[in-house]
Amino acid sequence: MFLAGKKATLDGSTIVCREEDYSNAFDPQRCVYVKPTEQPRHYESKSTSFKIDLPDDPVGYTSTPDADSSAGVFAAGGINQHNVSMTGTLTITTNSRILGIDPFNTTDGIGEEDLVTLVLPYIKTAREGVKRLGHLLEKYGTYESNALAFGDHEEVWYMETIGGHHWAAVRIPDDAFVIGPNRLTIDNFDFASDKTACSPDLQDLIDRNQLNPALDGHYNLREIFGSQTVTDAHYNNPRVWYVQQQLSDNPTGNPTDQNLPFICHPRRRISIEDIKRVMSSHYQGTPYDPYEHDQVPYRSIALNRNLELHILQIRNGVPDAVSGVHWLAFGPNAFNTIVPFYANVTNTPASYRDTPTDFASGSMYWLTHTIAAIGDAHYEQARVAVEAYEQQVVATCRQIQRTTDQEVDTASPQDQLTHANQRMADIAMKEATILLGKLVTVAFKEAKLQY
């Protein structure tokens, strides 16, 4: 997960970003717009026996659900009609001390399958998102440890579940960024601040159960509720270290450090391209790049297991109609490109929306995976072509976005924004098809059956 406040970004936007991963198997993804009439009024989870009647006043929102909904929606992230963004969820680690006190609710709790659907259609600010989700966690509990984030025009909030029924959240400073791996990340926590929020009894739970190891009495939630395992040192921490090395004004530590900082300040204002670059990283320029060295010890950010990357941008200084931009890429991040889809629409392009559950042409999800399969096997020959493809798509889409921003009828923007999104999707598909042809040529020239 990558978060940035409005004074840390190049154009004054707030950013909520996360990549979604899966196992070494396919899990096709879609990009849809959920209309208020399509939002369920009665919701039932498929992971547990959780059931709830939902409010009758939802707003529409973008969503990136699984193409196969038999195991649940798994909406992953989106932007709603009020220009509020939400991503959910990043699976994180915890420890046995808190689980011994507040165990997971595996019977009828809520989790990744449910959270975006239960929260995003009903909030008008990022703070409201924290409050609504916190109430649900306290009442129903969760069956897993998760991190989530919310953004609006002014604020970005990062939230972590703690045990089965507790939680904590921090407002990211306007001039700061956060890179969050799959572990509990919040460190020093001020219970008295208006820039934090948590379960009403969280401090009492810590004190009453003697959970705080700090000698000076401060509360470091990562040390209290988190893990510090060998897996963290190789799977989680190196990703934080690398991104901080790339963007922080004061990078510290080494890849395996358990106490890398939570809140960081950038050495320069961060662009969307910067975010895509670090979210596509595999430790380029270090001894840990799997394309340069055998048997590397650390998990990189870009993997064959990447399903989709969303960068949820809430822009300031533009009309509300064009403020929310749901940048989206499908497939492994080292071989894909992001497209800046306008969020204030009622439909999405078919090549991103109608993803088949099995391989088929005409789908950006499957096209990107085909590119990645060839590109990974021929990385050195593919790298330059992939870089050129990404720059071409993003540059052309930015041109369309710039023109649309200037010409949109803010009173009735639907047709213009839908048309702009379709043009950008068509460009991405066209350029990806051209790239695939180049990579097929590379692979064919290196075929074994030659004479």
N, C-alpha and C positions, 0 to 999 in steps of 0.2 A: 504494500500500500504506500502511496505517495500523496502527501498533503502539502498545500502551500497557502499561506495567507495572502491577502490582496496587495500588501506592500512588498512581498517577496517575489512577485511575478512581473513579467515584462510589461503587461498591459493593465495591471491592476485588477485582474480576475482572481476569484477564489478557485482553488483546484482541489478536487477529490478524485483520486486515481487508484485503480487496483487492477491487477491482472488476475484472471481466474485460471486455476490449474486443475488437472485431473490426473488419473493414473496413466500408465503407459497404454492407453486405449482411447478410442475416439468418444467424444461426448458432444455431438454437434450443437451449435449455439444459434440463436436467432436474435434479431433486433426488432422489437415491436413497439407500438404505441397502444397502451391500455386505456381505452375510453372509459369515462365514468360508468356507462351502462354495462361495460364488460367486467368491472370490478365486482367480485362476489360480495353479496350481503351476508352470506353464511359461509364460513371458511372451515375446512377440515384438513388437517395435516395428514400426509401419507407416511411420515416418519414415525409419528406417535399417534395417540388417540386424542390429541388436542383438537378442540372445537371452539368456535367463537362466532357470535353474531357481530358483524362489523357495522360501523356507522353508515347512515344512508346518504351521506354527502361527500363522497370521494371526488377528487379531481383526477384528470388524466395524467399519465406519466409515461416516459419511455422506459423500456425494460429490456434486459438481455437474458431471457430464460433459456432453459434447455429445449432443444427441438423435440425431444421425447419427454413428455410430461408425466409419464406413468409413475415416476418416483417423486413427483412434486414439481412445482413451478421453478424454484431456484432462480428468482428474478435477477439476482446478482447486483444490479445497480441501475440508476436512472435519474432523470430530472423531471419534477412535476410541474404542473401548470403555474405554480407560484414561483418558479425558478428556484426551487430548493433541490439540491442533489443529495443522493444517498447511495452508499455502497455497502453491501453486506452479503457475505461476510468473509473475513480473513480468519481461517482457523488458527488458534494460538494455543500455547502451552500453559500449564498451571502446575500446581504441586499437591502432594498428598495431604499437606497440613490443612488447606482450606477445604479440600474435598472430603476430609474426615469430619469437618464441621458442617459444611453445606454441600452435600453431594448433588450430582446432576439429577435432574428429573427426567429419567428415560421413559417414563410411562406416558405422561401427557404434557411434556414441556415443549418449548418452541426452539427453533434453530435456523440454520442457514436456509433451509427450504422455504421458510415462512416469512422472514423478518421484513424484507422489502415490501412484500404484499400487505403486511399488517400495519406498516408505518407510513411509507412514502405518500400514499394518496390522501393522507389526513393531516398534513403538517404545512404550516405557512412560513416557518423559519427553521434554521438548523437547531436552535435551542429547543423548539417544540419537538423536533425529532428525538433528541436525547430524552426529553421528559416523557414522551409517549412510550418509547421503547423501554425506558427504565421502569415505568409502571407495569408494563406487560411482563418484564422479567421478574419483578418482585411478586406479582400475582401468580404467574404460571410457571416460572422457572425455565431453565434451558437444559438441553441434554448434551451440551458441548461448550467448549470455550471459544469465544469469538471476539473479533475486533470489527468495529464498524465506523463509519464517518458520515458526517453531514456537512453541507455547505450552503450558504446563501450569499446575497450580495456583500454582506459585511463580515460574516464569521465562518470559520471552519472548526468543527468539533470532532474530536477523536474519542471513541468510547470502547471500553473493554468489559466483557462479562467476567464476573468473579464468582467461582463456585457455581452452585445451581441457581441462586436467586439474588445475587448481588452484582453490582456494577459500579464503574467509575468512568468519568469523562473529563476531558480537558479541552478548553478552547485553545487552539493553536494561535500563538501571537501573530499579528498581521505581518510582521517582518521575518517570519520563520518558516521552515519546512520540516517535515517529518518523513522518515522512511521507516516503515514498519514491516518486519518479517513475520514468520509464523511462530511468534512467541509473545508473551505478555510484555509490553514495552513501556508503559507509563512508569516513570521513576518518581522523583520527589513530588509529593502531592500536598497541597495546602487546603485543608478542609474548610478554612474560613474565607477562601477567596470566592469572588463572584465569577471567576474564570474557570472554576471547577464545579463538578456536580457528581453526586454519588448516591447510593442507597442511604436512606436516612440513618440506618444503624451501623454503617460500615466502620466508622472509627471506634464505636463501642465494641463491635465484633473483634476488631484487632486487639484492643486493650484487654478486653475481658478474657480472651483466649490466649493472651501472651504470644502474639504472632510477630511482633515487631523486633527484629534483631538489631536495630540501630542503637548505638551507645549514646548518641546525642539526642534521642527522642524524636527525630524527624521521621516522616513516613515515606519510605520508598516502596511504592506498590510492587515494583518489579521484584524486589528482594523479599517482600512479604508474601506475595501470591504467585510469583512466577517460578520459572525453572532455570537451572544453570547446569545443563547436562552436556555431555560430549556431543550429542546430536545438535544442540543449540550451537556449539562451537564450530561445527562443520556445515550445518544445514541453514542456520538462521543468521548468525552474526556476520559472516563474511559478506553477505549481500548489503547489510547496513554499512559496513566498513567501506565497501567499494563506492557506494553512492555518496557517502559523506566525503570520501577522498575526491570525488569528481566535483561536488557542488559546495561543500561547506567552506566557510571562511576560516575555520580552525579545525581541520581534520586531525584526529588523534587515533592512537591505538593501533592494533593489528587485527587481522581478520578473525581471530578466535576470541577476542575480548568479550567478556560477558557484560561489561558495563559501558558500552558505547552510548553516547548521549542520545536522549530522546528528542529534545528540541534543538534544532540547528539553525544557524543563520547563513544564508548563501553569500558567496563571495561576489556575486553579481546577480541581477534580476534574472529569474528563471523563465525560460520560454517553453511553449508546448513541445518544441523540438528537443529541448534539453531533457524533458521528462520522458519522451519516447526513447531517447538515446539510452538513458540509464535503465529504463524498464526493458530494454532490449540487450542488456549487457551480459557478457559471459567472461568478465574479467580481462577484457582486451588490454594489452600492454603490461600484463603481469605474468608471473610464472604459473598462474592458475587457469589460464585460458585452455579449454579442452580442444580447441582447434590448433593449438600450438604445442601442447604438452600432453603426454599420456598419463593416465591415472592421476588426474587432478583431485585434490582432497575436498573441494568445496562445491556445494550446490550453487549454480549460477541463477540469475533472474530469468534469462531467456532459456527456455527448455522446449523439448518436443511436446511436453505436457501442457504448454500454454493453450488455453481454449479461446480466450478473448481478453482484450485490454480496453478498458474504458477510462477516458480522461474527461471528467465531468467539470465543465468550465462554466462558471457564472460570471459573465462579463459586466463591468461597470462602464458608464459613459456611452451606452448604446440603448435604444428602446427596449422595453421589456420583451417585446415580441421576438427579438433576436438575441436576447441575453444568454439564454441557456443553450450551450453547445455540447452535444454528446459525441465527443471524439471516440471513434471505435475502430478496432482492428481485430480480426479473427486469426486464430492459429498461432504458431510459434513466433515470438516477437522478433527474432533475428531475421525473419524472412517476410514480414508483413508490413503494411503501412496503415496509418491512421487516417480517418476521414472525418471532417468536422460537421456532423449532421446537426441541423437545427432541431431543437427539442420541442418547440411549440408547433407541432404538427398533429395530424390525426391518423397518419399512415406512414409507413416506412418502405423503402425500395425493396422490391421482391427479391433481388439477389442477396440481400442481407436478412430479409424477413422469412422467406419460405425455404429454409434449409432442410433438405431431406435427411432422414435419419441414416440412410446409407449413401455411399458415394454416388455423386451425380454431377454432371457439368452444369454450369449456370448458377452455381452457388459460391459465394465468396469464401465461405468456411472451407469447402472441399478444395477449391482452387488454391487457396493459400497453403493448405496441407500438402497438396501435390508439389507446389513450389518448394516447400520446406524439405520434403523427402529427397528431392534431387539436389537442392542447394546444400543440404547438410553433407551429402556424400561427395560433393565437389565444391567445398566451401571456398577455397582460394580462387577458383575460376568464377564462382558465382558472386562473390562479395561485392565487387565493383558494380555489377549489373543490378544487384539488389539495392545498393545505395542510390544508384541513379534512378531506379524505379520509385523508391520512396520519395526522393526529392521532387521528382516530376509530379507525382500524384498530389503531394501536400501543397506544392507551389500552385498548381492549377486549381485545386480546391480553395486555396486562400484567395485566388483571384475571383472565383465565383462568389465566395463569401463576402468579399469586399464590395463587389457590385450589388449583391443582394442587400447587404446592410444599408447601402445608400439609397436603393430604389424601393425598398419594401413599403407597402401600404400597411402601416401599423394598426389601422382599424380593422383590416381584413387581410391578414398576411398568409392565410393557409395555402392558397394556390401557388404563390411565389416561393414560399419556403419548401413546399412539397416538390415543386419543380427543381429548385436548387439542389435539394437532397438527391433527387433522381439523377440529375446531371453529374453530381459528384460520385454517386455509386457507379454510374456508367463509365466514368473516367477510370475509377479504380479497377473495375472489372477489365476494361480494355487494356490498361497498362499491365495488369497482372497476367493477362493472356499473352501479351507480347513478351513479358519476362519469362513465362513458362516456355515459350518457344525457344528463347535464347538458351535456357538451361537444358532443354532436351538436346539441342545441338551440341552443347558441351559434353553431356553424358554420352551421346552417340559417338562422338569422336574418340571417347575413351573406352568404348566397348571392348570386351575381350575377344569377341568373334570377329577378328580382323585377319587379313592375310595379304 
